[in-house]
Amino acid sequence: DRHQSVMVVAHDPGLHQAALALLAADQKGRRKLLARVQAKFPTGALLGMTFEAATWADVRPSAGALTSFMRPRDLGAGD
């Protein structure tokens, strides 16, 4: 609990399902972004989420707030 944030680097299978399990269904204005996450979690994607939890043990499924989702193609290679 001394760390306020963590980065999980992993490979599917499992990462996409874990992200979906942790994210809340109601994303308060981020419906399109959530739909992109639900559709596909491609290799090299980065997803950010936050939780209102006092400790890591308090983190629960369906409680995460989606803050960002970036796929490699969103980086605009060649721009």
N, C-alpha and C positions, 0 to 999 in steps of 0.2 A: 504493500500500500504506500510505500514511500515514493513511488513513481506515479505521476499523474497521467502519463500517456505511454502507450506501447505501440510497436510496429510489428505486425505479423507478416512474415514473408513465407509464402507457401506455394504449393503447386496443387492444382485440382487433380483428382476429384476431392471434393470436400470443402474447399474454401468458398466457393459460390454458395453452397447450401448453408454453410456456417454464417455467412454474411446475411443471407435472407432470413435465417432463424433469429438473428440478433436484431434486425431492423424492425421498427414498429411499422404497422400497416398504414397508419395515418402519418404522413410526412409533412403536414402543414405547408402546402405550397410547393413541395418538391415532387409532385406526382410524376412529372415527365422524367425526372432524374431517377426516381425509383423504378419506373417502367424500364429504363435502360439497364439498370442493375438486374432486374428480374429476367430480362430477355437473354442476356449473355454476360459472362464475366471472362473476357478474353485474356489470354496470356499477356502479362505486362500491365494489367489494369491496376489502378490504385483507388481504393475506397476509403473515405474518411467518415467516421461516425463518433458521436459523443453519447454519453450516458449521464443521467442525473443519479449518481450513486456515491455514497460516502466512502465505500471501500470496493475493491475488486470483487469481493464475495457478494456484494449487493447487485452486481450486474446480472440482469435477467434477460431471457429471450423476449423478443418482441418489444424491447424497450429502447433500442438505439435510434438516435436521430441522425439521419443521413446528412453529412455536411459537404461531401464532394464525391465525385466518381469520374475518373479520367481513364480513358482507353488510349492505347498508343496512337490510334488514328486521330484522336482529338488534339494531339500535339501539333498538328499542322506541319508535318515534315515538308521541307522545301520552301517554307515561307520566309 
